[in-house]
Structures are given as C-alpha cells and as structure tokens.
C-alpha cells in the first residue's frame, strides 16, 4: 500500500480490487478509495506485498430519490442493469487478464453497495478463481427465493453451488441494523446482505460481531461464508470506512492464504484421504451429473497430480480409501437403485482391478474402510428403514465375513 513510485520496489502477492457504489463521481470514488486505503494501511502491521486497485465506473444511473422510493423500487432498480453488464464485460476481462499475466498474484474483490452488483456480474465471466470476496453493505441477497425480484436484471441471488466455482473463500459480508437505506429495501422488497448477512444460507457459515477496537485473527474466518455484524461500527450505508472493517478485511485475506486449494476440483460430497507409497491420495465424487469417481495424489500435500478417473465407476455417495496388503483399496456405493457396495484396488494408484461386489450387502449411505489386526474392515449404514450400522471384514479384500 504505497504510492506508484514505490510499488515497483515491492513483490506484490495480493491485489485488492475495490468497486465503489452507485451515484459516485470520479472525484467521490477516489475519495472513497483513499479513505479506505488509509484504514487498510493502519492495519497492515508492517506487512508488505498488498496492492490496491480502485475501479472507476459510470455509476450515476439512478436518482438518489429513487433509492428511497421503496414502493416502486423494483421498477427503479432495473435501471441498474448496466452495472451488471459492466461487471461482465469490463471488470471480468480485466481480472482475467491480470490472472493470466500475473498468475502468482492472489486477487481479492471488494465492493460497496451496488458495486457488489459489478462483482456479481464479473463472477459469471471469470476464467480464474478469486481468492476472497468482501461485500460491504450490499443490496444483494442470500435468499434463494425472492418473488418479484427481476434476477435477470438485478442478479441478486447468491447460489452456493455457483459461488464454489468462482471463489476460493472466505466470502464475507458486512451488515448493520443502522443502514436505513438497506433496512427500507428489506422491509418493503427483499432481505439484503447488508441487513441480514448470510443467515439464509445453510451449512458452512458463521457470524462475527464487529465492535469498536475489535481485532480479528485469520482463524476467525474459518467458514466458507462469514457475516460481520457491524451495527456498533457502521452507522449508516456509507459509513464503512472504519479501521475495524479494514482489519477484518485483511484477516479474511490472510485466512485465504493459509488454505490450500486443489485446482479445478470440487465435490458435492465428503471425500477420502489415504497415504500410499509415499504419496497422499484424495478420492472424491465429481461435482457433475455423471458422478464419476476421481483420484489425485500429492508428494508434498500442496501440488497435486492430474486427475485420474476410476474407469467405468461412479457413485451416488462418498468414496472410501484404505491401504491394505500393499494395495490401495477404494469402496463406494453404486450409482444405481440397488445401492450395492463395490470395492476395487490398485497397486499404483492409477490402474484399478475389476470390480468386486460385497456379496449381499448394500447401503443407503457412504461406506468407510479401515485396517485392523491384518483385516480390512468395511462399515456402512443398512439399506433399510432401520439404518442399522453394519460391519464386515476381509483377509484378502475379496471375500467378506457375514455382517
């Protein structure tokens, strides 16, 4: 965070791309960025390597009075379609070009108010994943069913499955019960991130309370979605340029740098890990309709091999891995109505044996494997309404005991 002449002497590791909200002149936008940068600078604790890029976009597209005309809000907000398109056709190509030319730089997106709409538009056209996203008092929504909202124009709905394709994480949003503008939208039209946070999302999310003087650790941002309750710090919609907000932003960025991602790989289910012949193996169900089983390996836990599809095999659950008799074993529930349990093995982690069906056994869940007393054990949930836990064992990986 130094001036232009000093940046050339730095090794830039992280680029924060900031996007201002609606109805800001070029001068006003520069002031916003200058003020927020000053807060970020106060929180850096001597760390270097972070560069800031402020996006200037033609944001004067809706009269201030129309913001507060909540009865006609939907009609007025359709005027913001250009903001979404600027994100798709302007911001996204810019980000893709940076990622191509500077592949080692981590890109972080941050937007205030309707600037988050540009970010939302850009996410649709990215060819690279973004490290973090920081929504500041956003009028977008985490509610998946917003009757009456023209999502083709506003594109306000945040679908978790799509976000996983775009953003490494964490994804953070600030919200405040003192934001009169967004409170009006929430009361009359739909629930916004800036008043509700990610409360409507299921699963991997948490809420942090930002108080005056609060200083978060990167460990506080251990969930995929993090809502920052800023009611004690953000007094109104544009009152976000605070040191506490900036420090939370940097903590989220630090969190993203401490988590390793496996490029181009995702799964809707749990996965399995095993150490085999000096390598760490990862097996998972593909995040696609075919439900193929994929395996990748790493010799250092950071850099991963090309994907290896277990030929002809797919699953409706999560696969299981275990090492037994110098072979890597893979067990899974069949991708068919019968829910049979199948097992295959490999001596090299790439080429797999013919399928071996565990005779007479099926499951409504996902199996688990473990080695104990020179036996390979298989545990699974019974494929009936009792959900009984069943266990069987084998001395050779082919013939199994009665459960």
C-alpha positions as CSV (number, residue, x, y, z in Angstrom):
1,X,0.0,0.0,0.0
2,X,2.5,2.6,-1.2
3,X,2.4,5.2,-3.9
4,X,3.0,4.4,-7.5
5,X,6.8,5.0,-7.5
6,X,7.2,2.7,-4.5
7,X,5.1,-0.2,-5.8
8,X,7.8,-1.1,-8.4
9,X,10.1,-2.0,-5.5
10,X,7.7,-4.4,-3.9
11,X,6.9,-8.0,-4.6
12,X,3.1,-7.9,-5.0
13,X,1.5,-11.1,-3.6
14,X,-2.1,-9.9,-3.2
15,X,-4.2,-7.4,-5.3
16,X,-7.4,-6.0,-3.7
17,X,-9.8,-4.7,-6.4
18,X,-12.2,-2.2,-4.9
19,X,-15.5,-1.3,-6.5
20,X,-17.5,1.8,-5.4
21,X,-21.3,2.0,-5.2
22,X,-23.8,3.9,-7.3
23,X,-24.0,7.6,-7.9
24,X,-20.4,8.5,-7.3
25,X,-18.4,10.9,-9.4
26,X,-14.8,10.2,-10.3
27,X,-13.7,12.5,-7.5
28,X,-16.0,11.0,-4.9
29,X,-14.9,7.5,-5.9
30,X,-11.2,8.4,-5.5
31,X,-12.0,9.9,-2.0
32,X,-13.7,6.6,-1.0
33,X,-10.7,4.6,-2.1
34,X,-8.3,7.0,-0.5
35,X,-10.1,6.8,2.9
36,X,-10.5,3.1,2.9
37,X,-6.8,2.6,1.8
38,X,-5.8,4.7,4.8
39,X,-7.7,2.4,7.1
40,X,-6.1,-0.7,5.5
41,X,-2.7,0.9,5.9
42,X,-3.2,1.4,9.6
43,X,-3.9,-2.3,10.0
44,X,-1.1,-3.7,8.0
45,X,1.3,-4.2,10.9
46,X,4.3,-3.7,8.7
47,X,3.3,-6.3,6.2
48,X,4.0,-5.6,2.5
49,X,3.0,-7.2,-0.8
50,X,-0.6,-5.9,-0.9
51,X,-1.5,-3.7,-3.9
52,X,-4.8,-1.8,-4.3
53,X,-6.7,-1.2,-7.5
54,X,-9.8,1.1,-7.4
55,X,-12.3,0.6,-10.2
56,X,-14.0,3.8,-11.6
57,X,-17.2,3.0,-13.3
58,X,-20.1,5.2,-14.7
59,X,-22.3,4.8,-11.6
60,X,-24.6,7.9,-11.9
61,X,-27.5,5.9,-13.4
62,X,-30.3,6.2,-10.7
63,X,-31.5,9.3,-8.9
64,X,-30.9,9.4,-5.2
65,X,-34.7,9.9,-4.6
66,X,-35.4,6.6,-6.4
67,X,-33.3,4.7,-3.9
68,X,-35.8,5.6,-1.2
69,X,-39.0,5.0,-3.3
70,X,-39.4,1.5,-1.9
71,X,-42.9,1.0,-3.3
72,X,-41.5,1.4,-6.9
73,X,-38.1,0.0,-6.0
74,X,-38.2,-2.9,-8.4
75,X,-39.1,-0.7,-11.3
76,X,-36.4,1.8,-10.5
77,X,-33.7,-0.8,-9.9
78,X,-34.0,-2.2,-13.4
79,X,-32.0,0.9,-14.4
80,X,-29.0,-0.8,-12.7
81,X,-28.7,-3.5,-15.5
82,X,-25.7,-1.6,-16.9
83,X,-23.9,-2.1,-13.7
84,X,-24.2,-5.9,-14.0
85,X,-23.1,-5.7,-17.7
86,X,-20.1,-3.5,-16.8
87,X,-19.1,-6.3,-14.4
88,X,-19.5,-9.0,-17.0
89,X,-17.9,-7.1,-20.0
90,X,-15.5,-4.8,-18.3
91,X,-14.4,-6.0,-14.8
92,X,-14.2,-9.7,-15.7
93,X,-11.9,-9.3,-18.7
94,X,-9.7,-7.0,-16.6
95,X,-9.4,-9.6,-13.8
96,X,-8.9,-12.5,-16.3
97,X,-6.0,-10.5,-17.9
98,X,-4.4,-9.9,-14.6
99,X,-4.6,-13.5,-13.6
100,X,-3.1,-14.6,-17.0
101,X,-0.2,-12.2,-16.9
102,X,0.4,-12.4,-13.1
103,X,-0.6,-16.0,-12.2
104,X,1.1,-15.9,-8.8
105,X,-0.8,-12.9,-7.6
106,X,-3.9,-13.5,-5.4
107,X,-6.9,-11.5,-6.5
108,X,-9.4,-10.2,-3.9
109,X,-12.6,-8.5,-4.8
110,X,-14.3,-5.9,-2.5
111,X,-17.3,-3.9,-3.3
112,X,-19.6,-1.4,-1.5
113,X,-23.3,-1.1,-2.1
114,X,-24.2,-1.5,-5.8
115,X,-20.5,-2.0,-6.5
116,X,-21.2,-5.6,-5.4
117,X,-23.5,-5.9,-8.4
118,X,-20.5,-5.3,-10.7
119,X,-18.7,-8.1,-8.8
120,X,-21.7,-10.4,-9.1
121,X,-21.7,-9.7,-12.9
122,X,-18.0,-10.3,-13.2
123,X,-18.2,-13.7,-11.4
124,X,-20.2,-15.0,-14.3
125,X,-17.4,-14.4,-16.8
126,X,-14.3,-15.3,-14.8
127,X,-11.8,-17.8,-16.1
128,X,-9.9,-17.9,-12.9
129,X,-10.9,-18.3,-9.3
130,X,-10.9,-15.2,-7.0
131,X,-9.2,-15.6,-3.6
132,X,-11.7,-13.7,-1.4
133,X,-14.8,-11.5,-1.8
134,X,-15.7,-8.8,0.6
135,X,-19.2,-7.4,0.3
136,X,-19.7,-4.1,2.2
137,X,-23.3,-3.2,2.9
138,X,-24.6,-5.0,-0.2
139,X,-28.2,-4.8,-1.5
140,X,-27.7,-8.3,-3.0
141,X,-29.5,-11.2,-1.2
142,X,-28.6,-14.7,0.1
143,X,-32.3,-15.7,-0.1
144,X,-32.7,-18.1,-2.9
145,X,-36.4,-17.4,-3.5
146,X,-37.2,-13.8,-4.0
147,X,-40.6,-13.5,-5.6
148,X,-40.9,-10.4,-7.7
149,X,-37.2,-9.5,-7.9
150,X,-36.0,-9.4,-11.6
151,X,-33.0,-11.6,-11.1
152,X,-32.2,-11.4,-14.8
153,X,-31.5,-7.7,-14.3
154,X,-30.5,-7.4,-10.6
155,X,-29.0,-10.9,-10.4
156,X,-29.2,-10.6,-6.7
157,X,-29.5,-14.2,-5.7
158,X,-26.3,-15.9,-4.4
159,X,-26.5,-19.6,-5.2
160,X,-23.9,-21.5,-3.1
161,X,-23.1,-24.1,-5.8
162,X,-22.1,-21.4,-8.3
163,X,-20.1,-19.5,-5.8
164,X,-18.0,-22.5,-5.1
165,X,-16.9,-22.4,-8.8
166,X,-15.8,-18.8,-8.6
167,X,-14.4,-18.0,-5.2
168,X,-11.7,-19.8,-3.1
169,X,-13.0,-18.1,0.1
170,X,-13.8,-16.9,2.6
171,X,-16.8,-14.9,1.3
172,X,-17.5,-12.1,3.8
173,X,-20.3,-9.5,4.0
174,X,-20.9,-6.7,6.4
175,X,-24.4,-5.9,7.7
176,X,-25.8,-3.3,10.1
177,X,-29.2,-2.6,11.6
178,X,-28.4,1.1,11.3
179,X,-28.3,1.1,7.5
180,X,-31.5,3.0,6.8
181,X,-31.3,2.5,3.0
182,X,-31.0,-1.3,3.1
183,X,-33.5,-1.6,6.0
184,X,-36.0,0.0,3.7
185,X,-35.3,-2.4,0.9
186,X,-35.6,-5.3,3.4
187,X,-38.8,-4.1,4.9
188,X,-40.6,-3.4,1.6
189,X,-38.9,-5.6,-1.1
190,X,-36.5,-8.4,-0.1
191,X,-33.9,-9.2,2.5
192,X,-30.4,-7.8,1.7
193,X,-27.0,-9.0,2.7
194,X,-26.4,-5.5,4.2
195,X,-29.1,-6.1,6.8
196,X,-29.3,-9.9,7.2
197,X,-25.8,-11.2,6.3
198,X,-25.6,-14.8,5.1
199,X,-28.2,-16.0,7.6
200,X,-30.4,-17.5,4.8
201,X,-27.5,-19.8,3.6
202,X,-27.3,-23.3,5.0
203,X,-24.2,-25.1,6.3
204,X,-20.8,-23.6,6.2
205,X,-21.3,-20.1,7.6
206,X,-20.8,-18.1,10.8
207,X,-21.4,-14.6,12.2
208,X,-18.8,-12.4,13.9
209,X,-19.7,-9.3,15.9
210,X,-17.5,-6.3,15.0
211,X,-17.2,-3.9,17.9
212,X,-15.1,-0.8,18.3
213,X,-11.5,-1.8,18.8
214,X,-12.1,-5.4,17.6
215,X,-9.1,-7.1,16.0
216,X,-9.9,-10.4,14.4
217,X,-7.4,-13.3,13.7
218,X,-7.4,-15.1,10.4
219,X,-8.6,-18.1,12.4
220,X,-11.9,-16.4,13.0
221,X,-12.7,-16.7,9.3
222,X,-12.6,-20.5,9.1
223,X,-16.1,-20.8,7.5
224,X,-17.0,-20.5,3.8
225,X,-19.4,-17.6,4.4
226,X,-18.8,-15.1,7.2
227,X,-21.3,-12.4,8.2
228,X,-19.9,-9.4,10.0
229,X,-22.4,-7.8,12.3
230,X,-21.2,-4.1,12.1
231,X,-24.1,-2.5,13.9
232,X,-21.8,-1.0,16.5
233,X,-19.3,0.3,13.9
234,X,-21.2,1.2,10.7
235,X,-23.7,4.0,11.4
236,X,-25.3,4.2,8.0
237,X,-25.0,3.0,4.4
238,X,-21.8,4.9,3.5
239,X,-20.2,4.8,7.0
240,X,-18.0,1.9,6.3
241,X,-14.5,3.4,6.0
242,X,-13.5,2.3,9.5
243,X,-10.3,0.7,10.8
244,X,-12.2,-2.2,12.3
245,X,-13.8,-3.0,8.9
246,X,-10.4,-2.8,7.2
247,X,-8.7,-5.0,9.8
248,X,-11.4,-7.7,9.3
249,X,-10.9,-7.5,5.6
250,X,-7.2,-8.2,6.0
251,X,-7.8,-11.0,8.4
252,X,-10.1,-12.7,5.8
253,X,-7.3,-12.3,3.2
254,X,-4.8,-13.8,5.5
255,X,-7.1,-16.8,6.0
256,X,-7.4,-17.4,2.3
257,X,-3.6,-17.6,2.0
258,X,-3.4,-20.3,4.7
259,X,-5.7,-22.7,2.9
260,X,-4.5,-24.9,0.0
261,X,-6.9,-25.5,-2.9
262,X,-6.7,-28.3,-5.4
263,X,-7.2,-26.5,-8.8
264,X,-10.2,-27.4,-11.0
265,X,-11.5,-30.0,-8.5
266,X,-14.7,-29.8,-6.5
267,X,-17.2,-32.2,-5.0
268,X,-20.7,-32.0,-3.5
269,X,-20.0,-34.8,-1.0
270,X,-17.4,-35.7,1.5
271,X,-14.0,-37.1,0.3
272,X,-11.4,-39.6,1.5
273,X,-7.7,-39.5,2.1
274,X,-5.0,-42.2,2.4
275,X,-1.2,-42.3,2.4
276,X,0.1,-44.9,-0.1
277,X,3.7,-45.5,-1.2
278,X,4.9,-42.1,0.0
279,X,2.0,-40.1,-1.5
280,X,-1.2,-38.6,-0.2
281,X,-4.2,-39.8,-2.2
282,X,-7.5,-38.0,-2.4
283,X,-10.7,-39.7,-3.8
284,X,-14.0,-37.9,-4.4
285,X,-17.2,-37.9,-6.3
286,X,-17.2,-35.5,-9.2
287,X,-19.3,-32.3,-9.0
288,X,-21.2,-33.2,-12.1
289,X,-24.2,-35.2,-13.2
290,X,-22.2,-38.3,-14.2
291,X,-21.0,-38.8,-10.6
292,X,-17.6,-40.2,-11.7
293,X,-15.0,-41.1,-9.0
294,X,-11.8,-39.2,-9.4
295,X,-8.4,-39.6,-7.7
296,X,-5.5,-37.3,-7.4
297,X,-2.2,-37.6,-5.4
298,X,0.5,-35.3,-4.0
299,X,4.0,-35.9,-2.8
300,X,4.0,-32.7,-0.7
301,X,0.3,-32.0,0.2
302,X,0.4,-28.8,-1.9
303,X,0.9,-29.7,-5.5
304,X,-1.5,-32.3,-6.9
305,X,-1.3,-34.7,-9.9
306,X,-3.6,-34.6,-12.9
307,X,-7.0,-36.1,-12.3
308,X,-7.3,-39.9,-12.7
309,X,-10.9,-41.1,-13.3
310,X,-11.5,-44.6,-11.9
311,X,-12.6,-46.1,-15.2
312,X,-16.3,-47.0,-15.6
313,X,-17.1,-46.3,-11.9
314,X,-19.4,-43.8,-10.4
315,X,-21.1,-43.3,-7.1
316,X,-24.1,-41.6,-5.6
317,X,-22.2,-41.1,-2.3
318,X,-18.7,-40.5,-1.0
319,X,-15.9,-43.0,-1.8
320,X,-13.6,-44.5,0.9
321,X,-9.9,-45.2,0.7
322,X,-7.6,-47.6,2.7
323,X,-4.2,-49.2,2.3
324,X,-4.2,-53.0,2.8
325,X,-1.7,-55.7,1.7
326,X,0.4,-53.1,-0.2
327,X,-2.7,-52.2,-2.3
328,X,-4.8,-49.0,-2.3
329,X,-8.5,-50.0,-1.8
330,X,-11.5,-48.0,-2.9
331,X,-15.0,-48.7,-1.7
332,X,-18.2,-46.9,-2.8
333,X,-21.9,-47.1,-3.1
334,X,-23.1,-48.0,-6.6
335,X,-24.7,-45.2,-8.7
336,X,-27.8,-47.3,-9.1
337,X,-31.1,-48.0,-7.4
338,X,-29.8,-51.3,-5.8
339,X,-27.2,-49.3,-3.7
340,X,-24.7,-52.2,-3.8
341,X,-21.3,-51.7,-2.3
342,X,-18.3,-52.2,-4.7
343,X,-14.6,-52.5,-4.0
344,X,-11.6,-52.2,-6.3
345,X,-7.9,-52.0,-5.6
346,X,-4.7,-50.6,-7.2
347,X,-1.0,-51.3,-6.9
348,X,0.0,-47.9,-8.2
349,X,-2.9,-45.6,-7.5
350,X,-3.7,-45.3,-11.3
351,X,-4.7,-48.7,-12.6
352,X,-7.6,-50.4,-10.9
353,X,-8.7,-54.1,-10.6
354,X,-12.0,-55.5,-11.7
355,X,-15.0,-54.6,-9.5
356,X,-15.7,-56.8,-6.5
357,X,-19.3,-56.5,-5.2
358,X,-19.5,-57.1,-1.5
359,X,-21.9,-60.0,-1.7
360,X,-25.5,-59.4,-0.4
361,X,-24.6,-56.0,1.1
362,X,-26.0,-52.6,0.1
363,X,-26.2,-49.2,1.8
364,X,-28.3,-46.0,1.8
365,X,-25.2,-44.0,2.8
366,X,-21.5,-44.0,2.1
367,X,-19.1,-46.8,3.2
368,X,-16.0,-46.4,5.4
369,X,-12.8,-48.5,5.3
370,X,-10.1,-49.2,7.9
371,X,-7.4,-51.8,8.6
372,X,-7.2,-53.6,11.9
373,X,-5.4,-56.7,13.0
374,X,-4.4,-57.6,9.5
375,X,-8.0,-57.4,8.3
376,X,-9.7,-54.9,6.0
377,X,-12.9,-53.6,7.7
378,X,-15.9,-52.2,5.9
379,X,-18.6,-50.3,7.8
380,X,-21.8,-48.9,6.3
381,X,-25.4,-48.0,7.1
382,X,-28.0,-50.7,6.3
383,X,-30.1,-50.1,3.2
384,X,-33.4,-50.2,5.1
385,X,-35.5,-48.0,7.4
386,X,-33.7,-49.3,10.5
387,X,-30.4,-47.6,9.4
388,X,-28.5,-50.3,11.3
389,X,-24.8,-49.9,11.4
390,X,-23.2,-52.9,9.8
391,X,-19.5,-54.1,9.7
392,X,-17.8,-56.8,7.7
393,X,-14.2,-57.8,7.3
394,X,-11.9,-59.5,4.8
395,X,-8.4,-61.0,4.9
396,X,-7.9,-60.6,1.2
397,X,-10.1,-57.7,0.1
398,X,-12.3,-60.1,-1.9
399,X,-14.1,-62.4,0.4
400,X,-16.1,-60.8,3.2
401,X,-17.5,-62.1,6.5
402,X,-21.1,-62.1,7.4
403,X,-22.2,-58.7,8.9
